[in-house]
């Protein structure tokens, strides 16, 4: 049984999940028959899973997906004329590691946003900082940022920092020259940083 001092130290080291795992083991007699090594392995596995799930949840929340529950398992490939192997390959997020851009094009209502959000969720599950934003909303943020002397550069820094940036509704509306310049500068910064 863990002493209160050991519990405090583990929590101070952000290992509250390990305390929880050991407490669960102590409440279930079948764990007491296991060797120390087996018990510690199970406790570490429990802690790792809890921390991984919390991280993925934080990444998904921070991404601000338009379709929060989008998932690749819910994509209907044949009905939409999608190459299932290609979509599953995108879901493995190799394109992020290789710093390759991906563009979805199609008619309104064809599922581009859903697919982008589903792949974005996969990126979060792989541990990548991801951000979803509609280009019209980004342009609104740019307009607001322009009121501050350093607003534009702060906005560029913020959005160039994500490992995966999903720009939805791209070219839905005409852009001013200033907006075009901002987008090109954002792409250039991302390319320079990641390339």
N, C-alpha and C positions, 0 to 999 in steps of 0.2 A: 504494500500500500504506500502511495506517495505521501510524503510529509507536506504540510502546508507551505513550508519554505521552498520545497522543490516545485510545488505547483505554482507558487508565485514566480519563481525564476523562469519556469517554462512559459508562463503567460507573458512575462516581461520580454522574453525572446520571441514573442508572437507565435508560440507553439501551444496555444490553448487547445487546438484540435488533438494534440498528442495526449494532453491531460484527459480529454474527453474519451479518446480511444482506450486508454488504460483504465479509466473508470468503467467503461462498458465491459471490458474484459473481466474486471473484478466482480461485476454483477452477474456474470454468466459462468457457472461452474465448469462447463466444458473447456473453457480457455485455460483453467488452472492445470489441466492435465498436459498441456503443451509445454515444450521446452522453452527456456528463456529466449533463445534465438528465434523460434517460431512466433512467440508472442511479440517480440520487438519488431519482427518483420511485418506482422499484421498491423501493429500500431503505426508503424511508419507508412505502410500502404494507405491506411485510413487517413492519416494526416496529409499525405500527398494528394489524395483524391479530394479531400475537403478544400485544401488550398488551391488546387487546380480549378475546381468548380467555382470557387469564389472569384478567382482571377478571370475566368471566362465570363462569368456573370457581370463583373465590372467592365470588361472590354465591350460586351454586348450593350450594356447600358450606355456607356460613353459613346458608342458608335452612332446612336440615335437613328436607328433604322426606321424607315417609313413603314415597313412591314416587319414588325418585331418578331413574328413567329415564322418567318419564311424559312423553309428548309428544302434542301435538294431532294429529299425523299418524296416531297410533294409535287415535284416538277413532272408534268406529263409530257414526256419526250415525243412520242409518236404523234399525239394530237397537235402539237405545236411545230412539228417538223424539226426538232432539235436533235443533234447528234449526241446521244447519251454518253458515249465514251468521252467526247470532248468536254461535256459539262462536268462529268465526274473527275476528269483530269484537272479542270479549273478548280474543282472543289478540294483537290489536294494542295492547292496554293503554290505550286511550283513556279507559276508566273510571277508571284510576289518575290520569291527568292532570287529569280533571274532578272527582276526589275523590268518585266515586260508589261506594256499597257494592254488592256483588254477593252474592246468597244462592242457594245450590243446595239444593233440597230433593228428597227422593225416598226410596224404600225402601232398606233395608239391602242392600248389594251392587249398587246400581244404578250405581255408578261416580262418585259425587260426589267422593270423595277423589282419585281418579285425575285427574278433570277439574280439580279445584282445584290439584293439583300440576303438571299440564301448563300451566295458565295461569300459575302461579307461576314455572315455568321460563321461560316467554315474558317475564314481567316482568323476570327476571334478565337475559335477553338484551337487553332494552331499557335495562338499566342501573339498574333500581330495586332498592333494598335490600328484600328480601323475607324473611318469616319464616313458617314453617308450624309450627303447634302444635295438638295435640289439646286441647280445653277441659279434659278431666279432668287432663291433664298440667299445664296452666296453673294449675288449682286446687290441684294438689299443690305447685307452685312458690309459690303464694300462701300455702299453709299453712306451708311452710318459711320464707318471707320474714317471716311474722308473728312469728317468734321474734326477729327483729332489730328494733330501734327504728325504723330507717329502711328496713327491708326492703320494705315495701309500696310506699313512694314510689319506691324504686329500681326495683322491678319494673314499676310504672306507666310510669316514664320510659323504661325499656328497650323495652317493647313498644309504646309510643306513638311511638317513633322510627322504626319501619319504614314505608316508603312503602306496602308491601302487607303486610297482616297476614292470614294465612289461619287462621281458627279452625275446626278440624274437630271433628266430633262434638258440635256445638253442641246443647245441651239434651238430650243423651243421658241424663244423670242429673239429678235434682232438685238445685237449688243452694240453699245457705243464704242468708240475707239478706245476710250479709257478702260472700259470693261474688257475688251479684247486684249489690251496690253496687260492687264492684271492677270488674266487667264494664262497668257503666254509666259509671263514672268513666273507664275505659280508652277507651270509645267517645267520650265527651265530650272527652277530651284529644286524641284523634286528630282529631276533627271540628274542634276549636278551632285546632289546629296546621295542619291541611291545608286547612280550609275557608276 
